[in-house]
Amino acid sequence: MTIRGAIAEAKRVVIKIGSSSLTGPDGGISAERLDGLVDVIALARERGAAVVLVSSGAIATGFPVLGLSRRPTDLAAAQAAAAVGQGQLIGRYTASMARYDVTVAQVLLTADDLMRRSHYRNAASTLERLIEFGVVPVVNENDTVATAEIRFGDNDRLAALVAHLVRADALILLSDVDGLYTARPGTQGATLIDEVVTAAELSGIDIGGTGSSIGSGGMLTKVEAADIATSAGIPVVLTSAEQAAQAIAGDQVGTYFHARADKRRSTRLLWLEHASASRGSLVLDDGAVRAIVERGSSLLPAGVVSASGEFSAGDPVDLIGLDGTVVARGLVAFDSVEVPVLLGKSTHELAAEHGPAYERELVHRDDLVLVTRN
């Protein structure tokens, strides 16, 4: 079986489509484009694959209805457009999927739902049960209540996290560009990158900039999403919506990002690295930094010089070197009010002073992820 053949045989696929790939010249949702996407989903289901759709488009659907000529830039207007557009968007998907006697379910998430561990687990359970029922979940960010995260990478990062949530075998990122290029498409000498094995291969390639006037994402957010998914063992295909059927069939279209992990990381660690919000920080001495980064050790109280923030046992905290660099993030084993008396002391000293319950790590290595330094 070829590498891309694995995409064709994937039993669980997450498809993400951006607003610009769903809209027509007037800025509103195109029935033809939406039906074309549904046709591709139906084909994937016919070969036995479960599909989760992460779809942008609520704001794009709503702002023409409000009489606006373009996507609003202020938060309140964007939320109003999303409130109007979300119902219409899911209604269009419901009607189009009904052509294949397929039921859809609307799943609205905010970044906060992914940052809180309990919400993260609940979202995973809900999506799993919907898939078991044969339903196609249509996931979108809940733009009507989101604040700063309303421009959450045009749902690209959300799609990567959903792919891990549902233990997907493949992630398909659909855009209005047919893949990743060595330079901005249309510029002299720009060529399509067929595959990416490691992130280092993209060094020097211009992937910055934002998306279209309709969407909010750009190539950078898609590459970042591919990095999240591939680090979790999920291969990614980035291509245009027009090539969606070929991509799912395993044809050589777009850019293929190789999965970088043979064994998938635990959901807890992926959440910790990519979706959690730090509740505080611990400043480490140089010896503790070396122990964590070079030897994969746990963090002991003796190696911590200071702490800040209000957190409870089990919350994510940043682990910071003396130079201010964040080197890792981990789940702390003590409440913030307990930490000051622990700092700089060995576990043996703490056990003697406070009892055997204190003879343990501040952050265990199994609850810790390193932060990549650029």
Protein Blocks (a to p, Z undefined) as FASTA:
>chain_A
ZZklmmmmpcbdcddddfklmpcfkopacfklmmmmmmmmmmmmmnopacddddehjlmm
mmmmnopabdcfbfklmmmmmmmmmmmmmmmmmmmmmmnopacddddddfklmmpmklmm
mmmmmmmmmmmnopacdddddfklmcklmmgonommmmmmmmmmnopabdcdddfbfbdc
fbdehiahiacdfbafbfklmgoiacedcddfkbmcdfklmmmmmmmmmmnopacddddf
klmmmmmnopaehjddddfbfbacdfklmmmmmmpccfbdcdddfklmmmmmmnopacdf
klpcbdedjddehiacddddfkopafbdcddfbdfklmmmmgopafklmmmmnojklmcc
fbdfklcccdddZZ
